[in-house]
Amino acid sequence: MTPLRKGLLLAVLHLLIVSSLGAKLLIDRAARPRVWVRTAPYDPDLPIRGRYVSLQLEVEAPVPPPPPMTAEGKPDSWRSRVWERARLEVRDSKLFAVPDQSGSVQYMVRWQEDAWARALLHNRVAFFIPENISDPSARPPGEELWVEVTVPKKGPPRPIRLGVKKGEQLTPLEID
């Protein structure tokens, strides 16, 4: 076999691998559940090029007992930070982290100073944005950033599009 044929065969093999991954993601998007999830923008620290917003997803999860109180009478949020293994499910248009030792994601319930608990996924998702738009995660007061995700059988959710919730109105962002 000549070097040219070997090179062409390798190129075709690479195209088949990439195409099969793309087909799997498209099939998952069509067949797996989708849900809008509230996000907490997270300062990215990935060694990849391009412009993106790193998002930490807020999920519904069993709430453990409150953490011990500090001397000031506030929840000691640092002592309550324990990552739990879970699997993801969609129930009533909400994303749930169901505790499962063989689960493929991790979540943590973080207590705020007002003793309100938030369950956050450890697996952050990257949403890539074009160079010519402003950062969509910088929202004015009264607006929340949400993301529509596909929930695969295993692994973290896959982002589809961003949206902004103002009051009870959720509006998808036009990002092109």
Backbone bond lengths (Angstrom), bond angles and torsions (degrees), N, CA, C in turn:
res aa  C-N    CA-C-N  psi(-1)  N-CA   C-N-CA  omega(-1)  CA-C   N-CA-C  phi
1 M - - - 1.451 - - 1.529 107.73 -
2 T 1.324 115.19 133.70 1.460 119.69 -177.86 1.525 109.94 -77.32
3 P 1.336 117.39 158.93 1.471 120.61 177.57 1.529 112.57 -58.42
4 L 1.340 117.56 -34.30 1.463 120.50 179.10 1.531 110.30 -64.14
5 R 1.328 117.06 -44.81 1.462 120.20 179.47 1.527 111.48 -65.97
6 K 1.323 116.38 -39.42 1.466 119.57 176.95 1.523 110.62 -61.36
7 G 1.328 116.12 -42.81 1.467 120.57 179.00 1.510 112.08 -63.94
8 L 1.347 117.02 -42.92 1.461 120.83 178.42 1.525 111.25 -65.70
9 L 1.332 116.66 -40.70 1.458 120.52 177.90 1.533 110.62 -61.95
10 L 1.328 117.09 -42.39 1.457 121.03 178.12 1.533 111.18 -64.99
11 A 1.320 117.26 -40.31 1.473 120.65 178.30 1.528 110.75 -63.41
12 V 1.333 117.35 -43.14 1.463 121.23 178.71 1.530 109.93 -63.75
13 L 1.328 116.73 -41.75 1.462 120.74 177.98 1.533 110.77 -60.33
14 H 1.318 117.44 -43.99 1.473 120.99 178.07 1.523 111.00 -62.95
15 L 1.322 117.43 -42.49 1.472 120.69 178.22 1.530 111.18 -61.92
16 L 1.315 117.18 -39.82 1.465 120.18 178.05 1.526 111.67 -64.89
17 I 1.315 117.13 -40.78 1.470 120.44 178.93 1.525 110.72 -63.96
18 V 1.322 117.00 -47.86 1.472 120.83 -179.68 1.522 110.33 -65.54
19 S 1.314 117.60 -40.95 1.464 120.83 179.53 1.530 111.18 -64.82
20 S 1.333 117.79 -38.82 1.468 119.49 179.19 1.527 110.83 -65.71
21 L 1.326 117.84 -37.64 1.464 120.41 176.60 1.526 110.62 -65.39
22 G 1.326 116.77 -44.44 1.467 120.46 177.60 1.520 111.54 -60.48
23 A 1.337 116.69 -41.89 1.469 120.64 178.72 1.522 110.65 -63.88
24 K 1.337 117.49 -41.82 1.471 120.79 178.84 1.523 110.74 -61.28
25 L 1.336 117.48 -43.37 1.465 120.80 -179.88 1.531 111.05 -65.78
26 L 1.330 118.00 -39.31 1.464 120.88 177.98 1.527 111.29 -66.96
27 I 1.325 116.95 -40.03 1.469 120.29 177.96 1.528 109.91 -65.09
28 D 1.340 117.32 -43.63 1.468 120.64 176.77 1.518 111.48 -59.61
29 R 1.328 116.97 -42.21 1.470 120.06 -179.11 1.521 110.92 -63.08
30 A 1.338 116.86 -35.50 1.460 120.58 -179.52 1.529 112.26 -79.62
31 A 1.337 117.26 -34.03 1.463 120.43 -171.79 1.526 114.75 -100.75
32 R 1.315 118.87 -29.52 1.463 122.19 -176.17 1.530 110.13 -86.55
33 P 1.334 117.21 157.53 1.465 119.70 -179.26 1.529 112.30 -67.05
34 R 1.333 114.22 150.48 1.468 122.64 175.47 1.516 107.38 -118.10
35 V 1.324 115.24 150.35 1.458 119.25 178.93 1.528 108.83 -157.31
36 W 1.331 116.07 148.79 1.470 121.60 173.24 1.522 108.00 -87.36
37 V 1.336 116.20 134.18 1.457 121.83 -176.24 1.522 109.14 -130.40
38 R 1.341 115.56 135.31 1.459 120.96 175.09 1.532 108.32 -68.71
39 T 1.316 116.44 142.42 1.462 120.09 -176.79 1.514 111.62 -121.96
40 A 1.304 113.44 160.62 1.461 121.86 170.34 1.530 105.04 -120.87
41 P 1.349 118.53 106.27 1.467 118.97 178.66 1.522 110.14 -55.83
42 Y 1.306 115.08 141.58 1.451 121.54 -173.25 1.520 107.68 -129.49
43 D 1.318 116.89 137.21 1.460 120.70 -179.75 1.527 109.03 -66.38
44 P 1.338 117.57 116.30 1.459 119.39 -175.02 1.524 113.35 -71.25
45 D 1.319 114.43 147.98 1.459 120.83 176.86 1.527 108.10 -142.56
46 L 1.326 115.06 52.31 1.453 119.63 -179.75 1.525 109.59 -106.73
47 P 1.318 118.02 141.38 1.460 120.91 -179.33 1.529 112.86 -83.95
48 I 1.346 116.66 40.39 1.458 119.34 178.65 1.510 109.00 -113.35
49 R 1.284 115.48 155.85 1.460 120.50 -179.93 1.526 109.35 -90.51
50 G 1.305 115.34 159.12 1.456 120.43 178.69 1.511 110.63 110.42
51 R 1.305 115.07 166.83 1.450 121.13 -178.94 1.516 109.51 -100.13
52 Y 1.301 116.49 128.49 1.455 120.46 -178.59 1.516 109.73 -152.42
53 V 1.320 114.07 163.11 1.458 122.32 173.75 1.522 106.03 -113.32
54 S 1.307 117.34 126.23 1.455 121.56 177.09 1.525 107.60 -92.07
55 L 1.326 116.14 127.38 1.460 121.27 -173.62 1.519 111.13 -121.65
56 Q 1.316 114.86 135.36 1.453 121.20 172.51 1.519 106.23 -105.26
57 L 1.323 117.30 124.49 1.458 121.89 -172.93 1.520 111.94 -89.24
58 E 1.319 114.57 138.25 1.461 121.36 176.65 1.517 107.77 -94.92
59 V 1.327 116.93 128.07 1.463 122.00 -176.63 1.519 110.41 -124.36
60 E 1.315 114.73 164.25 1.460 120.68 171.66 1.526 106.67 -83.90
61 A 1.314 116.77 138.21 1.467 120.71 -179.13 1.517 109.27 -157.93
62 P 1.343 116.29 159.66 1.461 118.78 174.91 1.529 109.53 -60.27
63 V 1.308 115.91 134.86 1.461 120.28 -178.36 1.523 109.44 -95.58
64 P 1.333 116.60 120.71 1.462 119.34 178.60 1.523 110.61 -72.47
65 P 1.315 117.97 172.00 1.466 119.64 176.76 1.530 110.05 -60.14
66 P 1.323 117.44 152.77 1.460 119.72 179.37 1.524 111.42 -57.92
67 P 1.327 116.73 149.30 1.466 120.13 178.83 1.523 110.43 -72.30
68 P 1.322 117.53 167.40 1.461 119.75 176.71 1.533 110.44 -60.37
69 M 1.313 115.91 154.82 1.463 121.06 -179.53 1.528 110.98 -88.51
70 T 1.326 114.30 149.62 1.465 120.15 175.55 1.523 108.60 -81.70
71 A 1.313 116.65 177.79 1.467 120.86 178.85 1.525 111.10 -62.72
72 E 1.350 117.00 -26.31 1.477 121.03 -179.97 1.525 112.11 -83.98
73 G 1.342 117.97 -0.23 1.462 120.92 179.36 1.515 113.87 83.66
74 K 1.335 117.80 19.65 1.465 121.81 178.81 1.525 108.60 -109.74
75 P 1.349 117.20 155.03 1.469 118.90 178.86 1.533 110.85 -62.15
76 D 1.308 116.62 135.78 1.461 122.06 178.32 1.530 107.48 -82.46
77 S 1.340 116.55 85.67 1.460 121.18 -172.39 1.523 112.42 -65.34
78 W 1.314 119.26 -26.99 1.466 120.42 -179.09 1.521 111.69 -70.92
79 R 1.318 118.40 -33.14 1.460 120.33 -179.50 1.519 111.63 -80.74
80 S 1.321 117.78 -11.25 1.461 119.98 -178.92 1.527 112.18 -99.40
81 R 1.310 118.03 2.34 1.468 120.28 -176.38 1.524 111.12 -82.60
82 V 1.316 114.83 96.96 1.457 121.41 178.54 1.526 106.88 -128.69
83 W 1.322 116.87 127.77 1.463 121.22 178.66 1.518 109.45 -83.00
84 E 1.324 116.59 129.57 1.463 123.10 179.19 1.527 108.96 -111.29
85 R 1.321 117.57 139.19 1.468 121.41 175.26 1.529 108.28 -77.46
86 A 1.341 115.68 145.31 1.461 119.97 -177.19 1.526 111.00 -155.88
87 R 1.321 114.07 167.47 1.458 121.51 168.23 1.526 106.21 -115.91
88 L 1.309 117.36 155.79 1.462 121.22 -176.70 1.521 110.84 -102.00
89 E 1.332 115.50 139.72 1.464 123.00 176.69 1.514 108.70 -137.89
90 V 1.326 116.26 151.70 1.455 121.83 173.45 1.513 107.53 -105.43
91 R 1.353 115.63 123.83 1.461 122.68 177.92 1.515 107.86 -135.37
92 D 1.309 116.35 128.91 1.472 121.36 177.66 1.526 111.84 50.51
93 S 1.311 117.29 44.58 1.469 124.03 178.86 1.527 112.94 60.40
94 K 1.325 117.06 29.55 1.462 122.28 176.16 1.519 108.61 -130.84
95 L 1.331 115.56 149.88 1.454 121.18 178.67 1.525 108.98 -92.18
96 F 1.331 116.10 122.64 1.462 122.19 -178.53 1.523 110.23 -111.47
97 A 1.328 115.69 138.12 1.459 122.30 170.01 1.523 106.23 -99.66
98 V 1.319 115.54 111.66 1.457 121.67 -178.73 1.527 108.18 -98.55
99 P 1.336 118.53 118.54 1.462 119.93 -178.92 1.521 111.75 -53.74
100 D 1.330 115.44 129.27 1.463 122.09 -177.11 1.525 106.89 -160.37
101 Q 1.329 117.08 115.90 1.465 120.78 -177.08 1.526 112.83 -62.24
102 S 1.318 118.23 -21.56 1.465 120.59 177.20 1.525 111.55 -100.47
103 G 1.324 116.83 11.87 1.461 121.65 -179.80 1.518 112.50 -65.92
104 S 1.337 115.82 160.10 1.461 120.79 -175.20 1.529 113.54 -101.60
105 V 1.329 118.11 1.47 1.465 121.11 176.53 1.531 108.74 -129.61
106 Q 1.318 115.27 167.87 1.459 120.95 175.82 1.523 108.61 -127.40
107 Y 1.330 115.42 147.86 1.457 120.54 175.13 1.517 109.07 -135.93
108 M 1.314 114.10 162.28 1.453 120.78 178.35 1.522 107.75 -139.10
109 V 1.308 116.22 138.14 1.458 120.40 173.70 1.517 106.77 -94.31
110 R 1.331 115.75 120.99 1.461 121.11 -178.43 1.521 108.25 -110.72
111 W 1.308 115.32 128.55 1.463 121.09 179.50 1.518 109.36 -90.21
112 Q 1.325 116.35 133.31 1.456 121.89 176.71 1.526 108.39 -89.34
113 E 1.296 115.49 173.06 1.466 119.42 -178.61 1.523 112.98 -63.36
114 D 1.340 116.86 -27.70 1.463 118.91 179.29 1.534 111.48 -88.75
115 A 1.350 116.31 15.94 1.470 124.21 176.70 1.532 112.33 70.43
116 W 1.331 117.74 17.17 1.452 121.19 176.58 1.522 108.27 -89.45
117 A 1.311 118.10 132.68 1.464 121.68 -176.24 1.525 110.70 -97.34
118 R 1.344 115.30 140.89 1.468 122.12 173.48 1.523 107.76 -125.18
119 A 1.306 117.01 132.41 1.467 121.00 175.59 1.520 107.52 -99.50
120 L 1.330 116.37 121.64 1.460 122.20 -177.50 1.523 109.77 -119.96
121 L 1.335 115.49 139.14 1.464 119.52 175.28 1.514 109.48 -74.37
122 H 1.316 116.32 139.60 1.457 121.46 176.34 1.528 110.55 -71.82
123 N 1.326 116.28 -35.24 1.456 121.66 -179.32 1.525 109.33 -75.61
124 R 1.307 116.92 108.78 1.458 120.57 178.82 1.527 108.96 -83.97
125 V 1.333 116.52 152.65 1.458 120.54 178.04 1.520 108.84 -114.96
126 A 1.317 115.45 144.44 1.461 121.24 178.98 1.523 108.44 -102.82
127 F 1.334 116.00 129.04 1.453 122.05 176.17 1.523 106.51 -113.95
128 F 1.327 117.19 114.26 1.462 121.27 -176.02 1.519 110.19 -82.50
129 I 1.332 115.15 137.40 1.461 121.72 -177.12 1.528 109.56 -125.10
130 P 1.340 117.23 153.73 1.468 120.62 178.18 1.532 111.70 -67.36
131 E 1.314 115.20 158.96 1.471 121.64 -179.33 1.529 112.70 -66.18
132 N 1.331 117.15 -28.35 1.469 120.74 -169.63 1.529 115.25 -90.58
133 I 1.339 118.92 8.66 1.468 119.28 178.64 1.521 109.76 -116.21
134 S 1.320 114.54 158.01 1.464 118.80 177.16 1.532 109.59 -77.40
135 D 1.315 115.15 162.33 1.460 121.48 -177.25 1.534 109.87 -62.56
136 P 1.344 118.73 114.85 1.466 120.31 -178.58 1.522 113.95 -71.37
137 S 1.334 117.92 -13.14 1.467 118.99 -179.10 1.524 112.13 -80.08
138 A 1.333 118.07 -15.07 1.467 121.31 177.48 1.528 107.44 -83.54
139 R 1.328 116.92 98.05 1.466 122.28 -176.06 1.519 110.34 -109.57
140 P 1.334 117.06 144.42 1.472 119.50 174.59 1.520 110.67 -70.99
141 P 1.340 117.34 162.85 1.467 120.04 178.36 1.533 111.16 -55.71
142 G 1.317 115.86 140.83 1.460 121.07 179.78 1.519 113.50 92.98
143 E 1.329 117.92 -6.45 1.458 121.77 177.90 1.532 109.51 -115.95
144 E 1.324 115.61 142.20 1.464 121.45 177.74 1.516 108.96 -120.61
145 L 1.321 116.88 142.88 1.453 121.86 176.00 1.527 109.02 -88.74
146 W 1.327 116.55 128.83 1.453 123.42 177.53 1.521 108.45 -123.35
147 V 1.308 117.15 159.84 1.459 121.91 177.70 1.525 108.52 -136.24
148 E 1.337 115.65 137.32 1.462 120.17 173.16 1.520 106.61 -88.77
149 V 1.323 115.91 130.04 1.465 120.73 -176.58 1.523 111.02 -127.74
150 T 1.326 114.79 154.45 1.455 122.51 167.64 1.521 106.10 -94.36
151 V 1.319 117.18 134.89 1.463 121.20 -178.86 1.525 108.50 -102.69
152 P 1.347 117.56 104.23 1.469 119.56 179.72 1.530 111.38 -75.08
153 K 1.329 116.39 170.51 1.468 119.90 177.99 1.525 110.73 -63.55
154 K 1.325 116.74 -39.12 1.456 121.82 179.04 1.513 108.95 -134.76
155 G 1.313 115.41 149.97 1.454 120.72 176.65 1.514 113.11 92.92
156 P 1.329 115.74 177.29 1.462 120.13 -177.10 1.526 111.92 -72.49
157 P 1.326 116.98 158.64 1.463 120.58 177.15 1.531 110.77 -61.85
158 R 1.325 114.97 155.53 1.471 121.04 179.19 1.528 108.98 -110.61
159 P 1.343 117.64 121.98 1.467 119.89 -176.54 1.525 112.44 -69.96
160 I 1.335 115.56 143.31 1.459 122.13 177.48 1.525 109.76 -111.69
161 R 1.352 116.26 -54.09 1.466 120.49 -179.23 1.516 109.88 -155.46
162 L 1.319 115.12 159.82 1.463 122.24 179.30 1.517 109.93 -98.49
163 G 1.327 115.76 155.12 1.448 122.13 176.00 1.512 109.72 -147.21
164 V 1.331 115.02 164.04 1.459 121.81 179.10 1.521 108.05 -121.19
165 K 1.329 115.37 130.40 1.461 120.28 177.65 1.518 107.92 -107.56
166 K 1.322 114.52 124.81 1.459 122.49 177.79 1.519 106.15 -126.02
167 G 1.335 116.27 110.37 1.462 119.64 -172.75 1.518 108.60 69.38
168 E 1.329 117.59 -121.09 1.461 121.92 177.44 1.525 112.01 -103.92
169 Q 1.332 117.76 -0.93 1.461 122.88 -176.40 1.526 111.42 -92.53
170 L 1.346 117.37 119.51 1.461 123.04 177.41 1.518 107.94 -104.94
171 T 1.326 116.67 119.95 1.469 121.75 -177.51 1.529 109.19 -119.47
172 P 1.350 117.69 119.24 1.468 119.56 176.36 1.530 110.52 -62.81
173 L 1.329 116.42 142.22 1.456 121.47 177.20 1.527 109.31 -83.65
174 E 1.323 116.34 140.63 1.465 121.75 175.28 1.526 107.37 -89.86
175 I 1.319 116.27 99.73 1.459 121.80 -179.70 1.514 108.31 -115.97
176 D 1.317 115.48 107.36 1.470 120.15 178.78 1.493 111.47 -129.67
